[in-house]
């Protein structure tokens, strides 16, 4: 079998398909690189590892496109990768390249699924991997992903949550923490999970004869519920639970419609306190720590 001619023809056909069928570029690329990767793998078994360098020189010369040794090795690695993982043409070959160095199959599947679900660009996917988003899911939620169990609103809240500090502030107050979140609100909502939308900060409510202010009022369109979010630059305390419970009750009584689900509460703290949560009887209240990065 002439592996070189087969590889060359696959790549030529792919270039033609990309020009006349722009809407199916991803599918064409993935099919082509699968076939080319398979041929490269078989050629390597017959002729040794040096054949990749030989093919790189010949393809670059014959096709006028730089098929470097590195790019051909990526293509071969992609073929081996695709034998173990289901591929979707909703993602590009470049998306998959970012996943080739990951050995954990559950982690790979998480990033494939979330890339499709959130329509992530390659750069956005790269950022999620760099920020170790999968590692910041707790063991219980990873088990739900692996075994495809029912997902709840809190299952994808990262812990810790990463908050960007572009100006390198050294002293972080609650007011400054809120400012950092609002400056990067899109990424913050993504850290919380799917479907979170921003409504208002310092949301004013009246409890008795006094006004109170909810740090952030959000809404989750997927679960159809309001989300009260409180920020604390200290360890989680029992009074934080009492405070957010009152705010949630206010939203349920005065804002929520009958068609909407009950309000949930999220407390973001500097330091966790499992003892406090152990005695919190309201399963609609969740907490996470934060890291300024």
HELIX and SHEET records of a PDB file:
HELIX    1   1 UNK A    3  UNK A   20  1                                  18    
HELIX    2   2 UNK A   22  UNK A   24  5                                   3    
HELIX    3   3 UNK A   25  UNK A   47  1                                  23    
HELIX    4   4 UNK A   51  UNK A   63  1                                  13    
HELIX    5   5 UNK A   69  UNK A   82  1                                  14    
HELIX    6   6 UNK A   93  UNK A   97  1                                   5    
HELIX    7   7 UNK A  105  UNK A  117  1                                  13    
HELIX    8   8 UNK A  122  UNK A  130  1                                   9    
HELIX    9   9 UNK A  134  UNK A  136  5                                   3    
HELIX   10  10 UNK A  139  UNK A  147  1                                   9    
HELIX   11  11 UNK A  174  UNK A  183  1                                  10    
HELIX   12  12 UNK A  185  UNK A  192  1                                   8    
HELIX   13  13 UNK A  238  UNK A  254  1                                  17    
HELIX   14  14 UNK A  274  UNK A  278  1                                   5    
SHEET    1   A 6 UNK A 161  UNK A 163  0                                        
SHEET    2   A 6 UNK A 285  UNK A 292  1                                        
SHEET    3   A 6 UNK A 264  UNK A 269  1                                        
SHEET    4   A 6 UNK A 225  UNK A 231  1                                        
SHEET    5   A 6 UNK A 210  UNK A 220 -1                                        
SHEET    6   A 6 UNK A 196  UNK A 207 -1                                        
END                                                                             
